[in-house]
């Protein structure tokens, strides 16, 4: 199928998804993911993990903004704009992070007062897990605490935090991934 | 596709609910105007229209400034709502500047003519206590209405969206204010009324990231 035929098809699938058709939505997201990934790679020369994070952010934005798509208009400009915004967001975050890392490594005023890290503790140590949870960004930490530690339902956690169920799912997914990475590194 | 992203798509699909499609921005802008204009009209009625209103509406300059303020409100309202649709055409964002330039340009020209005819000493200029609270009060409901409508759109540009929304509300408010507030000296209008519109727009624009938080996280958005 050519790009135009594909675009029309994606427009129809999104229209069906707006009406709540899960099968069309699953097909649409699966088909556009390689397109998103290629577009992110073109704009963002980073490690595969970071690219995949941005792809997931784009997918989240497609999900939370799906009511804004007008089926009478072409689908690709709408999708490309979302990819553009999310990649730009990631770029800004990257620059901020780099600036913070640089400032920590500048020895202009002598060595930084960084406490010596304790030796890594084995996986399964509740203190290591607690520390790893404490290190998560606040949204992910809150999602993990409510959904995994306090075992609240998604609806209860959504009521508690004011976040949407989708945002909570994304936050807990990211949080678990970050915890896995952190605890595996310590092993 | 990595396993992670596949699982992630699964969680998004599981979360799918039917959504109401967002109507085109001009239609939503008309809806906003239909909500906001009666509120402004009620404020004008409560405050009491200026005694010379009919005569003023016959003056081409007054009429031009009122229509330019109204056109600024409509174009800025449309821009604010269009910004909530990814991939929106950029000309929609430039459009509000034309009536705004006409509005400010007409007041600037009037101000210059007053200086030429009356001399710098003859220009009326004094504090006008009603402008800032007046415009804030008339614009409050239109601003709340447009903010509520903006929150249904995508929130990639919270500051710019809120800035346009606030400009729309404040321009509509100023068009209303001039129907009951009979201070017509151009310098007074330029400084106090246009100044209040700018202040109101800038203040809400700065609060934009808090007023239209990112729906992904519920936290303030990071973009412009």
Interface residues (C-beta under 8 A of the other chain):
Chain A: X17 X18 X19 X20 X22 X25 X26 X29 X30 X33 X34 X52 X55 X56 X57 X59 X60 X61 X63 X64 X65 X66 X67 X68 X69 X70 X71 X77 X78 X79 X80 X81 X82 X85 X88 X89 X92 X93 X139 X161 X162 X163 X164 X165 X166 X167 X169 X170 X171 X173 X177
Chain B: X1 X2 X4 X5 X7 X8 X9 X10 X11 X12 X13 X14 X15 X16 X17 X18 X19 X20 X21 X22 X24 X84 X85 X86 X87 X88 X152 X153 X154 X156 X215 X216 X217 X218 X219 X222 X223
